[in-house]
């Protein structure tokens, strides 16, 4: 294949990657800059938490309703519109603050609006990826691996970027940069990415939302994949955002080790995402769905071993190193698992159903997170991390058993 032909085949997907990466950077910077700005403004942790919750609720609710919009107006149009509104909502925060017109109610509304509109925007970009894969005949596993790698890089970059930028220029300047990132993503999609032939065909043959839901609920593979994603996120969010910080803080405030544990986790996810990008087409998706939850459980078993042996009275450094190894093993298996389920979902869902189904999955992935965080908080408060990690391992083992029988029809 000539260089010109190769460039043409990968041109639009590369632009879409760029737009998606910019949106992810904007989201990551906002996630840090907005709480910082609110606390700096109010000095009240409860108010800051309330604003943060306002930004998280749409992850569960909005996805259920955004799919029909994507199917009706096309993924490309939805992405452009959502990035425009998101840029405007974020930009209004520093602008209104600069003229003393920003109160807490309006701030909460703008944060809520930004997240509400971001959910269909990100889902629309997810819908465009398989459409371009199908049109250009691109290797699905490689494309999904590259997209997941960009997400991982964004997750790694945004905390340090936000910290440096806030320290140097202030949170309001960072919010302006957030807005610019969404505007740049909008321009890339509107100018550089054309509607695919499949999108044109699908727009003339849309199925009613009720029929799409009926198809989704009657497809065993889709339901299994939904439950699979729910369990993955319930364990992962509870572990990373609550369990590890509490454990590190309660054991001589080992903030340095918390950073090392999370870095080991990120190294694991990055490593397997890279491997899947180039070798994923050689491995059975079904086999990976069966095995990666077991790998995640094995990683957490190392943490359970250390915790159950009362690692606070043992050699803390040795225990922390074992936990680092466990987080690396957990990350290795979580990284590849999340890419595999995206690939499988793309293969299972027809073009004319992707907007509704992908949006439903965007919501379903987060439905178990509030309950998981609540139960995690109770068990940690009761000083019972052993039962907590045993529960995590049991859930992940159940995830593997979902795929023991039957095959994936892809």
One Martini backbone bead per residue (centre of mass of N, CA, C, O) as a GRO file, in nm:
protein
  410
    1UNK     BB    1   0.095   0.036   0.024
    2UNK     BB    2   0.081   0.354  -0.012
    3UNK     BB    3   0.131   0.648   0.149
    4UNK     BB    4  -0.124   0.790   0.043
    5UNK     BB    5  -0.330   0.568   0.115
    6UNK     BB    6  -0.260   0.545   0.416
    7UNK     BB    7  -0.324   0.840   0.488
    8UNK     BB    8  -0.623   0.831   0.399
    9UNK     BB    9  -0.718   0.602   0.595
   10UNK     BB   10  -0.595   0.763   0.868
   11UNK     BB   11  -0.681   1.062   0.874
   12UNK     BB   12  -0.963   1.082   1.028
   13UNK     BB   13  -0.888   0.915   1.282
   14UNK     BB   14  -0.662   1.109   1.369
   15UNK     BB   15  -0.846   1.354   1.410
   16UNK     BB   16  -1.031   1.219   1.618
   17UNK     BB   17  -0.813   1.170   1.825
   18UNK     BB   18  -0.747   1.469   1.869
   19UNK     BB   19  -1.028   1.557   1.965
   20UNK     BB   20  -1.050   1.357   2.200
   21UNK     BB   21  -0.796   1.448   2.352
   22UNK     BB   22  -0.886   1.739   2.404
   23UNK     BB   23  -1.142   1.666   2.562
   24UNK     BB   24  -0.994   1.507   2.787
   25UNK     BB   25  -0.821   1.737   2.884
   26UNK     BB   26  -1.053   1.923   2.960
   27UNK     BB   27  -1.182   1.732   3.166
   28UNK     BB   28  -0.934   1.697   3.351
   29UNK     BB   29  -0.896   1.997   3.421
   30UNK     BB   30  -1.180   2.048   3.533
   31UNK     BB   31  -1.174   1.832   3.766
   32UNK     BB   32  -0.955   2.021   3.915
   33UNK     BB   33  -1.022   2.330   3.882
   34UNK     BB   34  -1.307   2.351   4.002
   35UNK     BB   35  -1.262   2.261   4.297
   36UNK     BB   36  -1.041   2.468   4.347
   37UNK     BB   37  -1.210   2.720   4.288
   38UNK     BB   38  -1.434   2.671   4.498
   39UNK     BB   39  -1.252   2.655   4.752
   40UNK     BB   40  -1.118   2.930   4.706
   41UNK     BB   41  -1.396   3.085   4.722
   42UNK     BB   42  -1.523   2.941   5.005
   43UNK     BB   43  -1.376   2.729   5.213
   44UNK     BB   44  -1.582   2.476   5.146
   45UNK     BB   45  -1.617   2.135   5.136
   46UNK     BB   46  -1.923   2.092   5.096
   47UNK     BB   47  -1.959   2.271   4.850
   48UNK     BB   48  -1.752   2.130   4.676
   49UNK     BB   49  -1.894   1.853   4.678
   50UNK     BB   50  -2.161   1.950   4.553
   51UNK     BB   51  -2.040   2.039   4.282
   52UNK     BB   52  -1.918   1.763   4.212
   53UNK     BB   53  -2.187   1.608   4.205
   54UNK     BB   54  -2.313   1.777   3.975
   55UNK     BB   55  -2.089   1.654   3.770
   56UNK     BB   56  -2.171   1.329   3.810
   57UNK     BB   57  -2.474   1.259   3.759
   58UNK     BB   58  -2.484   1.248   3.438
   59UNK     BB   59  -2.338   0.973   3.395
   60UNK     BB   60  -2.610   0.813   3.459
   61UNK     BB   61  -2.858   0.968   3.319
   62UNK     BB   62  -2.796   1.089   3.026
   63UNK     BB   63  -2.732   0.829   2.858
   64UNK     BB   64  -3.037   0.734   2.832
   65UNK     BB   65  -3.106   1.011   2.634
   66UNK     BB   66  -2.871   1.061   2.409
   67UNK     BB   67  -2.897   0.849   2.183
   68UNK     BB   68  -3.133   0.964   2.004
   69UNK     BB   69  -2.970   1.214   1.920
   70UNK     BB   70  -2.748   1.067   1.766
   71UNK     BB   71  -2.939   0.913   1.570
   72UNK     BB   72  -3.081   1.172   1.454
   73UNK     BB   73  -2.807   1.382   1.403
   74UNK     BB   74  -2.553   1.246   1.449
   75UNK     BB   75  -2.239   1.220   1.573
   76UNK     BB   76  -2.105   1.470   1.452
   77UNK     BB   77  -2.316   1.685   1.533
   78UNK     BB   78  -2.315   1.625   1.836
   79UNK     BB   79  -2.017   1.686   1.889
   80UNK     BB   80  -2.018   1.982   1.800
   81UNK     BB   81  -2.240   2.087   1.988
   82UNK     BB   82  -2.120   1.995   2.264
   83UNK     BB   83  -1.850   2.148   2.245
   84UNK     BB   84  -1.976   2.429   2.228
   85UNK     BB   85  -2.131   2.428   2.498
   86UNK     BB   86  -1.892   2.353   2.679
   87UNK     BB   87  -1.718   2.598   2.618
   88UNK     BB   88  -1.926   2.807   2.716
   89UNK     BB   89  -1.969   2.708   3.010
   90UNK     BB   90  -1.671   2.729   3.103
   91UNK     BB   91  -1.617   3.030   3.021
   92UNK     BB   92  -1.832   3.165   3.211
   93UNK     BB   93  -1.695   3.138   3.482
   94UNK     BB   94  -1.457   3.348   3.454
   95UNK     BB   95  -1.625   3.582   3.337
   96UNK     BB   96  -1.831   3.620   3.571
   97UNK     BB   97  -1.617   3.650   3.794
   98UNK     BB   98  -1.477   3.914   3.677
   99UNK     BB   99  -1.786   4.068   3.719
  100UNK     BB  100  -1.947   3.965   3.976
  101UNK     BB  101  -2.182   3.719   3.863
  102UNK     BB  102  -2.093   3.472   4.050
  103UNK     BB  103  -2.271   3.221   4.187
  104UNK     BB  104  -2.335   2.912   4.319
  105UNK     BB  105  -2.580   2.839   4.146
  106UNK     BB  106  -2.450   2.905   3.870
  107UNK     BB  107  -2.206   2.724   3.899
  108UNK     BB  108  -2.360   2.458   3.927
  109UNK     BB  109  -2.502   2.480   3.653
  110UNK     BB  110  -2.247   2.489   3.469
  111UNK     BB  111  -2.130   2.220   3.558
  112UNK     BB  112  -2.376   2.051   3.484
  113UNK     BB  113  -2.391   2.132   3.184
  114UNK     BB  114  -2.113   2.032   3.100
  115UNK     BB  115  -2.171   1.728   3.170
  116UNK     BB  116  -2.431   1.682   3.016
  117UNK     BB  117  -2.292   1.752   2.729
  118UNK     BB  118  -2.046   1.549   2.745
  119UNK     BB  119  -2.170   1.271   2.722
  120UNK     BB  120  -2.271   1.282   2.421
  121UNK     BB  121  -2.001   1.378   2.303
  122UNK     BB  122  -1.829   1.125   2.374
  123UNK     BB  123  -2.020   0.917   2.250
  124UNK     BB  124  -2.003   1.021   1.959
  125UNK     BB  125  -1.703   0.955   1.923
  126UNK     BB  126  -1.745   0.648   1.972
  127UNK     BB  127  -1.927   0.614   1.717
  128UNK     BB  128  -1.722   0.713   1.494
  129UNK     BB  129  -1.505   0.498   1.506
  130UNK     BB  130  -1.651   0.244   1.378
  131UNK     BB  131  -1.732   0.390   1.117
  132UNK     BB  132  -1.435   0.433   1.017
  133UNK     BB  133  -1.347   0.144   1.027
  134UNK     BB  134  -1.552   0.038   0.817
  135UNK     BB  135  -1.487   0.230   0.579
  136UNK     BB  136  -1.151   0.186   0.583
  137UNK     BB  137  -1.053  -0.095   0.696
  138UNK     BB  138  -0.961  -0.105   0.987
  139UNK     BB  139  -0.801  -0.212   1.265
  140UNK     BB  140  -0.979  -0.247   1.544
  141UNK     BB  141  -0.773  -0.309   1.773
  142UNK     BB  142  -0.578  -0.078   1.708
  143UNK     BB  143  -0.768   0.161   1.732
  144UNK     BB  144  -0.868   0.105   2.023
  145UNK     BB  145  -0.588   0.109   2.150
  146UNK     BB  146  -0.515   0.401   2.074
  147UNK     BB  147  -0.755   0.535   2.217
  148UNK     BB  148  -0.690   0.424   2.502
  149UNK     BB  149  -0.407   0.549   2.518
  150UNK     BB  150  -0.502   0.842   2.515
  151UNK     BB  151  -0.662   0.822   2.778
  152UNK     BB  152  -0.420   0.748   2.955
  153UNK     BB  153  -0.248   0.998   2.895
  154UNK     BB  154  -0.453   1.202   3.000
  155UNK     BB  155  -0.458   1.090   3.292
  156UNK     BB  156  -0.148   1.145   3.339
  157UNK     BB  157  -0.132   1.460   3.265
  158UNK     BB  158  -0.353   1.639   3.412
  159UNK     BB  159  -0.257   1.666   3.707
  160UNK     BB  160   0.015   1.811   3.646
  161UNK     BB  161  -0.091   2.033   3.464
  162UNK     BB  162  -0.289   2.160   3.664
  163UNK     BB  163  -0.091   2.224   3.889
  164UNK     BB  164   0.097   2.411   3.726
  165UNK     BB  165  -0.117   2.611   3.613
  166UNK     BB  166  -0.240   2.702   3.881
  167UNK     BB  167   0.026   2.805   4.009
  168UNK     BB  168   0.093   3.008   3.769
  169UNK     BB  169  -0.229   3.127   3.680
  170UNK     BB  170  -0.476   2.984   3.777
  171UNK     BB  171  -0.797   2.860   3.754
  172UNK     BB  172  -0.923   3.053   3.542
  173UNK     BB  173  -0.715   2.999   3.318
  174UNK     BB  174  -0.771   2.695   3.294
  175UNK     BB  175  -1.068   2.728   3.202
  176UNK     BB  176  -0.996   2.867   2.938
  177UNK     BB  177  -0.835   2.628   2.827
  178UNK     BB  178  -1.066   2.431   2.828
  179UNK     BB  179  -1.239   2.581   2.623
  180UNK     BB  180  -1.029   2.566   2.391
  181UNK     BB  181  -1.025   2.257   2.364
  182UNK     BB  182  -1.321   2.235   2.263
  183UNK     BB  183  -1.289   2.420   2.015
  184UNK     BB  184  -1.073   2.249   1.873
  185UNK     BB  185  -1.242   1.993   1.850
  186UNK     BB  186  -1.465   2.119   1.682
  187UNK     BB  187  -1.290   2.202   1.436
  188UNK     BB  188  -1.187   1.923   1.358
  189UNK     BB  189  -1.464   1.788   1.304
  190UNK     BB  190  -1.594   2.005   1.107
  191UNK     BB  191  -1.343   2.007   0.896
  192UNK     BB  192  -1.199   1.697   0.895
  193UNK     BB  193  -1.487   1.542   0.931
  194UNK     BB  194  -1.682   1.320   0.769
  195UNK     BB  195  -1.949   1.174   0.679
  196UNK     BB  196  -2.033   0.865   0.655
  197UNK     BB  197  -2.188   0.633   0.470
  198UNK     BB  198  -2.325   0.494   0.710
  199UNK     BB  199  -2.458   0.751   0.824
  200UNK     BB  200  -2.636   0.813   0.582
  201UNK     BB  201  -2.790   0.542   0.590
  202UNK     BB  202  -2.887   0.552   0.887
  203UNK     BB  203  -3.055   0.822   0.869
  204UNK     BB  204  -3.272   0.665   0.665
  205UNK     BB  205  -3.283   0.399   0.897
  206UNK     BB  206  -3.431   0.449   1.160
  207UNK     BB  207  -3.497   0.334   1.474
  208UNK     BB  208  -3.680   0.307   1.724
  209UNK     BB  209  -3.600   0.325   2.049
  210UNK     BB  210  -3.774   0.088   2.145
  211UNK     BB  211  -3.644  -0.122   1.948
  212UNK     BB  212  -3.354  -0.098   2.051
  213UNK     BB  213  -3.412  -0.188   2.342
  214UNK     BB  214  -3.531  -0.460   2.267
  215UNK     BB  215  -3.275  -0.568   2.134
  216UNK     BB  216  -3.080  -0.533   2.374
  217UNK     BB  217  -3.251  -0.710   2.587
  218UNK     BB  218  -3.235  -0.973   2.370
  219UNK     BB  219  -2.911  -0.962   2.400
  220UNK     BB  220  -2.691  -1.142   2.576
  221UNK     BB  221  -2.414  -1.005   2.513
  222UNK     BB  222  -2.498  -0.719   2.602
  223UNK     BB  223  -2.577  -0.781   2.896
  224UNK     BB  224  -2.309  -0.897   2.984
  225UNK     BB  225  -2.138  -0.645   2.916
  226UNK     BB  226  -2.282  -0.455   3.109
  227UNK     BB  227  -2.215  -0.610   3.373
  228UNK     BB  228  -1.911  -0.611   3.334
  229UNK     BB  229  -1.871  -0.301   3.343
  230UNK     BB  230  -2.000  -0.249   3.618
  231UNK     BB  231  -1.797  -0.413   3.787
  232UNK     BB  232  -1.536  -0.280   3.706
  233UNK     BB  233  -1.615   0.012   3.807
  234UNK     BB  234  -1.691  -0.046   4.099
  235UNK     BB  235  -1.407  -0.142   4.181
  236UNK     BB  236  -1.216   0.077   4.065
  237UNK     BB  237  -1.330   0.333   4.203
  238UNK     BB  238  -1.320   0.229   4.497
  239UNK     BB  239  -1.015   0.177   4.496
  240UNK     BB  240  -0.883   0.452   4.381
  241UNK     BB  241  -1.070   0.687   4.535
  242UNK     BB  242  -1.067   0.536   4.844
  243UNK     BB  243  -0.904   0.292   4.951
  244UNK     BB  244  -0.607   0.378   4.907
  245UNK     BB  245  -0.610   0.653   5.053
  246UNK     BB  246  -0.695   0.538   5.330
  247UNK     BB  247  -0.463   0.338   5.371
  248UNK     BB  248  -0.233   0.543   5.348
  249UNK     BB  249  -0.336   0.740   5.575
  250UNK     BB  250  -0.356   0.507   5.812
  251UNK     BB  251  -0.031   0.456   5.738
  252UNK     BB  252   0.154   0.710   5.809
  253UNK     BB  253   0.090   0.879   5.565
  254UNK     BB  254   0.148   0.733   5.260
  255UNK     BB  255   0.171   0.934   4.999
  256UNK     BB  256   0.401   0.818   4.832
  257UNK     BB  257   0.277   0.533   4.797
  258UNK     BB  258   0.026   0.617   4.651
  259UNK     BB  259   0.172   0.720   4.400
  260UNK     BB  260   0.308   0.447   4.333
  261UNK     BB  261   0.054   0.274   4.300
  262UNK     BB  262  -0.072   0.445   4.069
  263UNK     BB  263   0.169   0.417   3.878
  264UNK     BB  264   0.163   0.108   3.852
  265UNK     BB  265  -0.117   0.098   3.735
  266UNK     BB  266  -0.060   0.278   3.483
  267UNK     BB  267   0.161   0.095   3.366
  268UNK     BB  268  -0.021  -0.148   3.318
  269UNK     BB  269  -0.232  -0.019   3.126
  270UNK     BB  270  -0.028   0.081   2.913
  271UNK     BB  271   0.106  -0.184   2.833
  272UNK     BB  272  -0.157  -0.339   2.733
  273UNK     BB  273  -0.251  -0.132   2.531
  274UNK     BB  274  -0.009  -0.160   2.347
  275UNK     BB  275  -0.031  -0.463   2.295
  276UNK     BB  276  -0.323  -0.459   2.177
  277UNK     BB  277  -0.274  -0.272   1.936
  278UNK     BB  278  -0.074  -0.506   1.789
  279UNK     BB  279  -0.211  -0.807   1.913
  280UNK     BB  280  -0.531  -0.833   1.932
  281UNK     BB  281  -0.594  -1.001   1.660
  282UNK     BB  282  -0.461  -1.279   1.798
  283UNK     BB  283  -0.690  -1.262   2.015
  284UNK     BB  284  -0.939  -1.368   2.206
  285UNK     BB  285  -1.200  -1.199   2.335
  286UNK     BB  286  -1.327  -1.415   2.512
  287UNK     BB  287  -1.070  -1.492   2.666
  288UNK     BB  288  -1.024  -1.211   2.791
  289UNK     BB  289  -1.295  -1.193   2.941
  290UNK     BB  290  -1.225  -1.441   3.123
  291UNK     BB  291  -0.922  -1.358   3.238
  292UNK     BB  292  -0.897  -1.056   3.341
  293UNK     BB  293  -1.055  -1.080   3.612
  294UNK     BB  294  -0.854  -1.280   3.735
  295UNK     BB  295  -0.613  -1.089   3.725
  296UNK     BB  296  -0.738  -0.876   3.908
  297UNK     BB  297  -0.778  -1.064   4.153
  298UNK     BB  298  -0.477  -1.130   4.193
  299UNK     BB  299  -0.387  -0.845   4.257
  300UNK     BB  300  -0.581  -0.815   4.509
  301UNK     BB  301  -0.466  -1.058   4.668
  302UNK     BB  302  -0.206  -0.914   4.751
  303UNK     BB  303  -0.348  -0.703   4.923
  304UNK     BB  304  -0.494  -0.900   5.113
  305UNK     BB  305  -0.243  -1.032   5.229
  306UNK     BB  306  -0.124  -0.780   5.363
  307UNK     BB  307  -0.373  -0.698   5.534
  308UNK     BB  308  -0.416  -0.982   5.688
  309UNK     BB  309  -0.102  -0.945   5.817
  310UNK     BB  310  -0.059  -0.676   5.940
  311UNK     BB  311   0.137  -0.445   5.791
  312UNK     BB  312   0.188  -0.233   6.023
  313UNK     BB  313   0.378  -0.448   6.196
  314UNK     BB  314   0.552  -0.464   5.968
  315UNK     BB  315   0.714  -0.414   5.683
  316UNK     BB  316   0.622  -0.146   5.513
  317UNK     BB  317   0.793  -0.153   5.255
  318UNK     BB  318   0.728  -0.442   5.171
  319UNK     BB  319   0.423  -0.411   5.158
  320UNK     BB  320   0.420  -0.177   4.949
  321UNK     BB  321   0.555  -0.340   4.722
  322UNK     BB  322   0.337  -0.557   4.697
  323UNK     BB  323   0.112  -0.358   4.629
  324UNK     BB  324   0.244  -0.254   4.372
  325UNK     BB  325   0.232  -0.525   4.227
  326UNK     BB  326  -0.074  -0.559   4.245
  327UNK     BB  327  -0.140  -0.297   4.079
  328UNK     BB  328  -0.002  -0.389   3.821
  329UNK     BB  329  -0.169  -0.642   3.772
  330UNK     BB  330  -0.439  -0.498   3.768
  331UNK     BB  331  -0.372  -0.300   3.533
  332UNK     BB  332  -0.309  -0.502   3.312
  333UNK     BB  333  -0.611  -0.624   3.315
  334UNK     BB  334  -0.779  -0.364   3.293
  335UNK     BB  335  -0.672  -0.245   3.030
  336UNK     BB  336  -0.755  -0.480   2.834
  337UNK     BB  337  -1.054  -0.511   2.914
  338UNK     BB  338  -1.158  -0.226   2.819
  339UNK     BB  339  -1.085  -0.268   2.517
  340UNK     BB  340  -1.236  -0.528   2.453
  341UNK     BB  341  -1.527  -0.431   2.514
  342UNK     BB  342  -1.527  -0.218   2.287
  343UNK     BB  343  -1.484  -0.411   2.049
  344UNK     BB  344  -1.730  -0.592   2.097
  345UNK     BB  345  -1.948  -0.375   2.085
  346UNK     BB  346  -1.895  -0.290   1.791
  347UNK     BB  347  -1.964  -0.577   1.671
  348UNK     BB  348  -2.262  -0.613   1.792
  349UNK     BB  349  -2.340  -0.322   1.690
  350UNK     BB  350  -2.517  -0.162   1.484
  351UNK     BB  351  -2.517   0.140   1.337
  352UNK     BB  352  -2.835   0.220   1.401
  353UNK     BB  353  -2.771   0.156   1.738
  354UNK     BB  354  -2.522   0.300   1.873
  355UNK     BB  355  -2.622   0.550   2.019
  356UNK     BB  356  -2.813   0.412   2.225
  357UNK     BB  357  -2.623   0.187   2.332
  358UNK     BB  358  -2.374   0.355   2.413
  359UNK     BB  359  -2.531   0.537   2.612
  360UNK     BB  360  -2.630   0.316   2.799
  361UNK     BB  361  -2.341   0.227   2.877
  362UNK     BB  362  -2.249   0.495   2.999
  363UNK     BB  363  -2.446   0.454   3.240
  364UNK     BB  364  -2.404   0.157   3.336
  365UNK     BB  365  -2.103   0.186   3.431
  366UNK     BB  366  -2.208   0.382   3.694
  367UNK     BB  367  -2.440   0.249   3.873
  368UNK     BB  368  -2.241   0.099   4.095
  369UNK     BB  369  -2.064   0.324   4.228
  370UNK     BB  370  -2.224   0.443   4.468
  371UNK     BB  371  -2.254   0.172   4.618
  372UNK     BB  372  -1.953   0.104   4.633
  373UNK     BB  373  -1.870   0.355   4.797
  374UNK     BB  374  -2.057   0.310   5.038
  375UNK     BB  375  -1.951   0.027   5.124
  376UNK     BB  376  -1.657   0.107   5.149
  377UNK     BB  377  -1.693   0.318   5.372
  378UNK     BB  378  -1.807   0.126   5.586
  379UNK     BB  379  -1.571  -0.084   5.598
  380UNK     BB  380  -1.351   0.126   5.664
  381UNK     BB  381  -1.485   0.238   5.921
  382UNK     BB  382  -1.479  -0.072   6.044
  383UNK     BB  383  -1.200  -0.193   5.983
  384UNK     BB  384  -1.265  -0.399   5.697
  385UNK     BB  385  -1.066  -0.473   5.438
  386UNK     BB  386  -1.092  -0.776   5.403
  387UNK     BB  387  -1.389  -0.782   5.311
  388UNK     BB  388  -1.356  -0.589   5.077
  389UNK     BB  389  -1.150  -0.759   4.905
  390UNK     BB  390  -1.325  -1.010   4.893
  391UNK     BB  391  -1.550  -0.873   4.733
  392UNK     BB  392  -1.390  -0.788   4.488
  393UNK     BB  393  -1.299  -1.077   4.406
  394UNK     BB  394  -1.584  -1.195   4.373
  395UNK     BB  395  -1.679  -1.004   4.147
  396UNK     BB  396  -1.453  -1.076   3.941
  397UNK     BB  397  -1.519  -1.377   3.924
  398UNK     BB  398  -1.805  -1.335   3.816
  399UNK     BB  399  -1.716  -1.196   3.555
  400UNK     BB  400  -1.584  -1.450   3.435
  401UNK     BB  401  -1.842  -1.644   3.451
  402UNK     BB  402  -2.012  -1.503   3.226
  403UNK     BB  403  -1.802  -1.656   2.992
  404UNK     BB  404  -1.803  -1.969   3.014
  405UNK     BB  405  -2.065  -1.964   2.854
  406UNK     BB  406  -2.060  -1.947   2.541
  407UNK     BB  407  -2.069  -1.707   2.274
  408UNK     BB  408  -1.959  -1.473   2.043
  409UNK     BB  409  -2.152  -1.289   1.803
  410UNK     BB  410  -1.902  -1.160   1.557
   0.00000   0.00000   0.00000
